[in-house]
Amino acid sequence: MMSFKRILTAALMSVLLLFIKGNTFAQIDTVEHKIAGRINAVKQQKKPYVILISADGFRWDYSKKYNAKNLQKLSENGITAASMIPSFPSVTFPNHYSIITGMYPSHHGIVNNSFLDRVKNEKYSMGAKEKVRDGSWYGGTPLWVLAEEQKMIAASMFWVGSEAAIKGVRPSYYYDYNEDIPVKQRISKIKEWLMLPEEKRPHFITFYLSEPDHAGHRYGPESDSTYKAVQDVDAAIYELTRAVAATNLPVNFIFLSDHGMTAVDRENPLSIPRAIDTAKYIIASAGTMMDIHAKNKADIKPLYEQLKSQEKDYTAYLKTEMPAHFHYNATDDRMNRIGDILLIPTCPKVFSNRKPGTGYHGFDPSVVKDMHATFMAWGPAFKSGIQIPSFENVNVYPLVADILGLTYQEKIDGKLEILKAILKEK
């Protein structure tokens, strides 16, 4: 038998190995990834610079509502949109990926924060790191891929898809998503990137902030916590612009968000309809949209008819009959990832088996204005003091590509003519 001393020594060694392993993973999570051997082509070295900034859940009216004075001042010298209209569903992963590809979620394949792929017979979820970092889930051509393919260096301080090799390509410099990296450290890294030699310097950079989304979910859009989160974002953007100014480079800034936020009915959530037999159907998502897949196609119509007859505080749709303005029907569904039946709750109702959070997004932005996002832009490429009407977020992609002088052949949903007028003549 093992002596007590040997048992204790073995136990201590196990603890030590776990500690080392845990710290190794922590270091991996916060380390900068660099793709070796890449340089800017000579023709790209004198191109403009763009920093694309997203503050998650920064609703269209937050800047004025919560007096984000730095953002207001910066945008006064550039462009302010009445709002930016998210794609449906108005949730984080689909919309960040729509912004970066110029495509609706049904076209690029990230159709929700979690969804079922019938071909793979697997479920994608924004919390499943192995799926998030697997490029096979992503359609379209993200802006950093477009840049790298044309020998222009790109960098990402977080963005949906930036951790994956999409079309076999990642940004030259990127980080795996980790909220533990302090904002000041993130800003310092962006400044460091912009001070690299011309051949190594990124011309396109993404910068993501997780607030005020967290505060909005937990405390609601009208809360003191959301006010503070907006102020923190405003301060971070000020610090970012100061840091970038020290480089003396002609950098263009685009500040936007993926969606807005609204308060929901916490006391009366919608329960999962009893008609849905989980032996026959898979519920891929709920909340502001219930996405139902039938295991046997013959079971689609009977369930739909039953749910339709029981409609109360929601609308039931067949995927084949989803209204065109959603861009979310069977014809649009290029990767066959949208459910056979979709239940859309009537705001402020949400589907939940427990008391839901205070704030939600995901509703139809054509009906619920609170879903609308922010768009501001300033820098040498933009006209000054211009206010523009609301527009769809898929139009950001061709705008950025035009500023950077990048060309694309792939069919996208965004159109340059929607935003071309906000740019100065070249």
C-alpha positions in Angstrom: 0.0 0.0 0.0 1.0 3.6 -0.7 2.3 5.5 2.4 0.4 8.5 3.6 3.5 10.7 2.6 3.4 9.3 -1.0 -0.3 9.9 -1.2 0.1 13.4 0.0 3.0 14.1 -2.4 0.9 12.7 -5.3 -2.1 14.8 -4.4 0.1 18.0 -4.2 1.6 17.2 -7.6 -1.9 16.9 -9.1 -2.9 20.2 -7.6 0.3 21.8 -9.0 -0.3 20.3 -12.5 -3.8 21.7 -12.5 -2.5 25.1 -11.4 0.1 25.1 -14.2 -2.5 23.9 -16.7 -5.0 26.5 -15.7 -2.5 29.3 -15.9 -1.3 28.1 -19.3 -4.9 28.3 -20.6 -5.3 31.7 -19.0 -2.1 32.9 -20.8 -3.4 31.4 -24.1 -6.7 33.2 -23.7 -4.9 36.6 -23.3 -2.0 36.3 -25.7 -1.8 38.1 -29.0 -1.9 35.8 -32.0 0.4 36.8 -34.9 0.3 35.2 -38.4 3.9 35.0 -39.5 5.2 36.1 -42.9 2.6 38.7 -43.8 3.4 42.2 -45.0 1.4 45.0 -46.7 1.8 45.1 -50.4 3.6 48.3 -51.5 0.3 49.7 -53.0 -1.5 49.1 -49.7 1.0 50.9 -47.5 -0.3 54.4 -48.3 -4.0 53.4 -48.1 -6.3 55.0 -45.4 -6.8 53.4 -42.0 -10.2 52.3 -40.5 -10.9 51.3 -36.9 -14.4 49.7 -36.7 -15.7 49.9 -33.2 -18.7 48.1 -31.8 -20.2 48.8 -28.3 -22.6 45.9 -27.9 -26.2 46.9 -27.2 -25.5 50.6 -27.6 -29.0 51.6 -28.5 -29.7 54.3 -31.2 -30.6 56.9 -28.6 -28.1 56.2 -25.8 -25.6 58.9 -26.9 -28.1 61.7 -26.3 -30.2 59.9 -23.6 -27.1 59.4 -21.4 -25.1 62.4 -22.5 -22.1 60.6 -24.1 -20.4 63.9 -24.6 -17.2 62.6 -26.2 -19.1 60.6 -28.8 -21.4 63.5 -29.5 -18.5 65.9 -30.0 -16.6 63.5 -32.2 -19.6 62.7 -34.4 -20.4 66.5 -34.8 -17.2 66.6 -36.8 -18.3 63.7 -38.9 -21.4 61.6 -39.5 -24.4 60.7 -37.3 -27.2 58.4 -38.4 -30.7 58.6 -37.1 -30.2 54.9 -36.3 -28.7 51.8 -37.8 -31.2 49.0 -38.4 -30.0 45.5 -37.4 -30.7 42.4 -39.3 -33.3 39.9 -38.0 -32.9 38.4 -35.5 -31.5 41.5 -33.7 -29.0 39.6 -31.6 -25.3 39.8 -31.2 -23.6 37.1 -33.3 -25.8 37.4 -36.4 -25.5 41.2 -36.5 -21.8 41.5 -35.8 -21.2 39.0 -38.6 -23.7 40.9 -40.9 -21.7 44.1 -40.3 -18.4 42.4 -41.2 -19.7 40.5 -44.2 -22.4 42.8 -45.7 -24.8 39.9 -45.7 -28.1 39.0 -43.9 -27.8 36.2 -41.3 -29.7 33.8 -43.6 -27.1 34.4 -46.3 -23.9 34.2 -44.2 -25.2 31.3 -42.0 -24.9 32.7 -38.5 -28.6 32.8 -38.1 -28.8 33.2 -34.4 -26.7 33.2 -31.2 -27.4 29.4 -31.2 -28.8 27.3 -34.0 -29.0 23.8 -35.4 -27.2 22.8 -38.6 -29.1 19.8 -40.0 -26.3 18.8 -42.4 -23.6 18.7 -39.7 -26.2 17.4 -37.2 -24.6 19.8 -34.6 -25.6 22.9 -32.7 -23.6 26.1 -32.9 -23.6 28.3 -29.8 -21.8 31.5 -29.1 -20.6 29.9 -25.8 -19.1 26.9 -27.5 -15.5 27.9 -28.2 -14.7 25.0 -30.4 -17.6 25.9 -32.7 -16.9 29.7 -32.5 -13.3 29.0 -33.7 -14.3 26.6 -36.5 -14.2 28.5 -39.8 -16.6 25.9 -41.5 -19.6 27.5 -39.7 -19.1 30.9 -41.4 -20.1 32.0 -44.8 -19.3 35.3 -46.6 -16.0 37.1 -46.6 -15.2 39.2 -43.5 -13.5 42.5 -44.1 -10.3 41.3 -42.5 -10.3 38.3 -44.9 -11.0 40.6 -47.8 -8.1 42.8 -46.7 -5.6 40.0 -46.1 -6.5 38.4 -49.5 -5.4 41.7 -51.1 -2.2 41.9 -49.2 -3.4 44.5 -46.7 -2.7 43.8 -43.0 -5.7 43.6 -40.7 -6.0 43.3 -36.9 -8.8 42.4 -34.5 -9.3 43.3 -30.9 -12.3 41.0 -30.8 -15.2 40.5 -33.3 -17.5 37.6 -34.1 -15.6 35.3 -36.4 -12.1 36.8 -35.9 -10.9 33.7 -33.9 -11.8 31.4 -36.8 -9.9 30.6 -40.0 -12.6 31.7 -42.4 -11.7 30.7 -46.0 -8.5 29.6 -44.3 -7.6 33.2 -43.2 -7.5 35.0 -39.9 -6.4 38.6 -39.2 -2.6 39.0 -39.1 -3.0 40.1 -35.4 -5.9 39.0 -33.3 -6.9 37.9 -29.8 -9.2 35.1 -28.6 -12.2 36.7 -26.9 -11.5 37.4 -23.3 -13.3 40.1 -21.3 -10.6 40.0 -18.6 -8.2 42.0 -20.9 -8.6 45.6 -19.5 -9.8 48.2 -21.9 -6.7 50.3 -21.4 -4.5 47.4 -22.4 -6.7 46.9 -25.5 -6.2 50.5 -26.5 -2.5 50.3 -25.9 -2.3 47.3 -28.2 -4.1 49.2 -31.0 -1.7 52.1 -30.6 1.2 49.6 -30.7 -0.2 48.1 -33.9 -0.4 51.5 -35.6 3.2 52.3 -34.7 4.5 49.2 -36.5 6.6 49.8 -39.6 4.5 50.4 -42.7 5.0 47.0 -44.1 3.6 45.4 -40.9 1.0 48.0 -39.9 -2.7 47.1 -40.0 -4.9 49.4 -42.1 -8.1 47.7 -40.9 -8.7 47.1 -37.1 -11.8 45.9 -35.3 -12.4 46.9 -31.7 -15.2 45.4 -29.6 -16.7 46.4 -26.2 -19.2 44.2 -24.4 -21.0 47.1 -22.7 -23.6 48.5 -22.4 -25.2 45.1 -23.4 -24.5 43.4 -20.1 -25.9 46.3 -18.0 -28.9 46.5 -20.3 -29.7 42.8 -19.9 -29.3 42.7 -16.2 -30.7 46.1 -15.1 -32.7 47.3 -18.2 -32.1 50.2 -20.6 -33.5 52.8 -18.2 -31.2 51.9 -15.3 -28.4 53.8 -13.6 -26.1 50.9 -14.4 -26.8 51.3 -18.1 -26.1 55.0 -17.8 -22.7 54.2 -16.2 -21.9 51.7 -18.8 -22.6 54.2 -21.6 -20.3 56.7 -19.8 -17.6 54.1 -19.5 -17.8 53.4 -23.3 -17.7 57.1 -24.0 -14.6 57.5 -21.9 -13.0 54.5 -23.6 -13.6 56.0 -27.1 -12.0 59.3 -25.9 -9.0 57.4 -24.7 -8.8 55.4 -27.9 -8.9 58.6 -30.1 -6.2 60.2 -27.9 -4.0 57.2 -28.3 -4.5 57.0 -32.0 -3.9 60.8 -32.4 -0.4 60.3 -30.9 0.5 58.2 -34.0 -0.2 61.1 -36.4 -1.8 58.7 -38.8 -4.9 59.6 -40.9 -7.3 57.1 -39.1 -11.0 56.9 -39.8 -13.3 55.8 -37.0 -16.7 54.1 -37.3 -18.5 53.7 -34.0 -21.6 51.4 -34.1 -23.5 48.7 -32.3 -25.1 45.4 -33.2 -28.6 46.1 -31.8 -30.5 48.0 -29.1 -32.3 47.0 -26.0 -35.8 47.1 -24.5 -37.4 46.3 -21.2 -39.6 43.2 -21.3 -42.5 41.7 -19.2 -40.7 39.8 -16.5 -43.8 38.8 -14.6 -45.6 37.0 -17.4 -43.1 35.2 -19.6 -44.4 32.9 -22.4 -43.9 29.2 -21.6 -43.0 26.6 -24.2 -46.3 25.6 -25.8 -47.4 22.1 -24.7 -48.1 21.1 -28.2 -44.3 20.9 -28.9 -43.4 17.3 -28.2 -39.6 17.3 -27.7 -39.5 13.6 -28.9 -40.6 14.9 -32.3 -39.1 18.5 -32.4 -35.9 20.3 -31.5 -36.1 23.8 -30.0 -32.8 25.4 -31.1 -33.5 28.8 -29.4 -36.2 30.6 -27.5 -36.3 34.1 -25.9 -37.3 36.6 -28.5 -37.7 33.9 -31.2 -38.5 30.2 -30.8 -36.8 28.2 -33.5 -38.4 24.7 -34.0 -37.0 21.9 -36.1 -39.1 18.9 -36.9 -37.3 15.5 -36.8 -39.8 14.2 -39.3 -40.9 16.7 -42.0 -44.4 15.2 -41.9 -44.8 16.6 -38.4 -44.3 20.3 -39.5 -47.7 21.2 -40.7 -49.7 19.5 -37.9 -47.7 21.4 -35.2 -47.8 24.6 -37.1 -51.6 24.5 -37.4 -52.0 23.7 -33.7 -49.7 26.6 -32.7 -51.4 28.9 -35.1 -54.8 28.1 -33.6 -53.4 28.8 -30.1 -51.7 32.1 -30.9 -51.6 34.5 -28.0 -48.9 37.1 -27.6 -46.9 35.4 -30.4 -47.1 34.9 -34.1 -46.4 31.5 -35.6 -44.7 31.3 -39.0 -43.7 28.5 -41.3 -40.2 29.1 -42.6 -41.6 28.9 -46.1 -44.1 31.8 -45.2 -41.9 34.2 -43.3 -42.5 37.8 -44.5 -39.9 39.1 -47.0 -38.8 42.0 -44.8 -37.2 39.5 -42.3 -34.9 38.1 -45.0 -35.3 34.9 -43.0 -37.4 32.5 -45.0 -36.8 29.2 -46.8 -35.6 30.9 -50.0 -33.1 33.0 -48.0 -31.8 30.1 -45.9 -28.7 29.2 -47.8 -27.3 26.8 -45.2 -30.6 25.3 -44.1 -30.1 26.4 -40.5 -33.4 28.2 -39.8 -36.2 26.2 -38.1 -39.2 24.8 -39.8 -41.5 26.8 -37.5 -40.8 30.1 -35.9 -42.7 31.7 -33.1 -42.2 35.5 -32.8 -43.4 36.9 -29.4 -45.1 40.2 -29.3 -42.9 42.7 -27.5 -42.6 43.0 -24.5 -43.3 39.3 -24.1 -40.5 36.7 -24.3 -40.4 32.9 -24.1 -38.8 31.7 -20.9 -39.3 28.9 -18.4 -38.1 31.1 -15.6 -38.3 34.8 -14.7 -36.5 36.5 -17.6 -33.9 39.2 -17.4 -34.8 42.9 -17.4 -33.6 43.8 -20.9 -33.8 41.9 -24.1 -33.1 42.3 -27.8 -33.9 40.1 -30.8 -37.3 41.5 -31.8 -38.3 42.7 -35.3 -36.5 46.0 -35.7 -39.2 47.1 -38.2 -41.7 47.0 -35.3 -39.7 47.7 -32.2 -37.6 50.8 -32.5 -35.7 50.0 -29.4 -33.9 47.3 -31.4 -32.2 50.0 -33.5 -28.4 50.5 -33.1 -26.0 53.5 -33.2 -23.9 54.6 -36.1 -21.3 57.4 -36.0 -18.2 58.0 -38.1 -15.4 60.6 -38.3 -12.0 61.0 -39.8 -10.4 62.3 -43.0 -12.5 60.1 -45.3 -15.8 61.5 -44.0 -17.7 64.7 -44.6 -18.3 66.9 -41.5 -21.5 67.7 -39.6 -23.7 65.4 -41.7 -26.8 63.7 -40.3 -28.3 60.8 -42.3 -31.5 58.7 -42.1 -31.6 55.2 -40.7 -30.1 52.5 -42.8 -29.5 48.7 -42.6 -26.2 47.5 -41.1 -25.3 45.4 -44.2 -24.3 48.6 -45.9 -21.3 49.2 -43.6 -19.3 46.5 -45.5 -19.2 48.2 -48.9 -18.5 51.6 -47.2 -15.4 50.3 -45.4 -14.2 48.4 -48.5 -14.5 51.6 -50.5 -12.5 53.7 -47.9 -9.7 51.1 -47.9 -9.8 50.6 -51.7 -10.6 46.9 -51.5 -12.6 45.2 -54.2 -15.0 42.3 -53.9 -16.7 40.0 -56.4 -18.9 38.1 -54.0 -22.6 38.9 -54.0 -23.5 40.8 -50.8 -26.7 42.4 -49.6 -25.1 45.8 -48.7 -25.0 48.6 -51.3 -22.3 51.3 -51.5 -24.8 53.9 -52.9 -26.6 53.9 -49.6 -23.7 55.5 -47.7 -21.4 56.8 -50.5 -22.6 60.4 -50.0 -21.1 60.6 -46.5 -17.6 60.2 -48.0 -15.5 63.1 -49.3 -14.5 63.0 -52.9 -11.3 61.1 -53.5 
